[in-house]
Amino acid sequence: MNYDIVLERLNNIEEQVSSNHKEQWLNLKGVSKYTSLSVSKIRRAVTSGELKTSKIGGRLLFKTRWVDKWLNS
């Protein structure tokens, strides 16, 4: 293999790994837009324990992977 090809492949792998480590956080309205569901439906899921959330400074925050897991369950 050519050195340039190996270097290009390593750079692609590095980009993929870096993008996987970035956690995207959404607020309640962001989850509503992301899922096309109402805010009240999302609040019910949080209250019933179906949807995991983090409460920071009185705000509900959600990781996109938590939302995806909830939608796929």
C-alpha positions as CSV (number, residue, x, y, z in Angstrom):
1,M,0.0,0.0,0.0
2,N,1.0,3.5,-0.7
3,Y,1.8,5.7,2.4
4,D,-0.7,8.3,1.3
5,I,-3.5,5.8,1.1
6,V,-2.7,4.5,4.6
7,L,-2.6,8.0,6.0
8,E,-6.0,8.8,4.4
9,R,-7.6,5.7,5.8
10,L,-6.2,6.5,9.3
11,N,-7.6,10.0,9.1
12,N,-11.0,8.6,8.1
13,I,-11.0,6.3,11.1
14,E,-10.0,9.1,13.4
15,E,-12.9,11.2,12.2
16,Q,-15.3,8.4,12.7
17,V,-14.1,7.8,16.2
18,S,-14.1,11.5,17.1
19,S,-17.7,11.9,15.9
20,N,-18.9,8.9,17.9
21,H,-17.5,10.4,21.1
22,K,-19.4,13.7,20.7
23,E,-22.6,13.5,22.8
24,Q,-25.4,15.7,21.6
25,W,-27.7,17.0,24.3
26,L,-31.2,18.2,23.6
27,N,-33.6,20.2,25.8
28,L,-37.3,19.3,26.0
29,K,-38.2,21.4,22.9
30,G,-35.2,20.0,21.0
31,V,-36.5,16.4,21.7
32,S,-39.9,17.5,20.5
33,K,-38.5,18.7,17.2
34,Y,-36.1,15.7,16.9
35,T,-39.0,13.2,17.4
36,S,-41.9,15.2,16.0
37,L,-43.7,14.3,19.3
38,S,-45.5,16.8,21.6
39,V,-43.8,18.2,24.7
40,S,-46.5,16.6,26.9
41,K,-45.9,13.1,25.4
42,I,-42.2,13.5,26.2
43,R,-43.0,14.7,29.7
44,R,-45.2,11.7,30.3
45,A,-42.4,9.4,29.1
46,V,-40.0,11.1,31.6
47,T,-42.5,10.9,34.4
48,S,-43.1,7.2,33.8
49,G,-39.4,6.4,33.6
50,E,-39.5,5.3,30.0
51,L,-37.2,8.1,28.9
52,K,-33.9,8.8,30.7
53,T,-33.1,12.4,31.4
54,S,-30.6,14.5,33.3
55,K,-31.8,17.5,35.2
56,I,-29.3,20.3,35.4
57,G,-30.2,23.7,36.8
58,G,-33.9,22.8,36.7
59,R,-33.7,22.0,33.0
60,L,-34.4,18.6,31.5
61,L,-31.6,17.5,29.2
62,F,-31.5,14.4,27.0
63,K,-28.7,12.6,25.2
64,T,-29.8,11.8,21.6
65,R,-28.9,8.2,22.2
66,W,-31.3,8.0,25.1
67,V,-34.0,9.4,22.9
68,D,-33.2,7.0,20.1
69,K,-33.2,4.1,22.5
70,W,-36.6,5.2,23.9
71,L,-38.0,5.5,20.3
72,N,-36.8,2.0,19.4
73,S,-38.1,0.3,22.5
